[in-house]
Amino acid sequence: MDLKDQLKNLFPDHEPEDEPDNEGKEPSYWLQDDPIICKYEKRKGKPVTIIEGYNGADSDFKKLAKDLKTLLGVGGSFKNEAIIIQGDYRDKIMDFLKENGFSVKRVGG
């Protein structure tokens, strides 16, 4: 007996809703024509990756920052229209952005 059968036994009057398929991969962020700049810097002797040049809503940019930090498992922040990720993860970040439909420009090294 699987979970759906158990739920049907507990709630016989419930009509399940159709779950939306995300297989079509609608973009979850606002996409822009200009490339996003992904650059590398050292701040206080530590490497950081900076993503800037996004001209969408701040909420989309913050969501993108959260998704990147979760994907990489590192810390970071969103300040002054830029995402700052701790460490040099330009290649992984650029791959993630390209998979989500962004055009990316690599700067610095």
Secondary structure, 3 states (H helix, E strand, C coil): CCHHHHHHHHCCCCCCCCCCCCCCCCCCCCCCCCCEEEEEEEECCEEEEEEECCCCCHHHHHHHHHHHHHHHCCCEEEECCEEEEECCCHHHHHHHHHHCCCCEEEECC
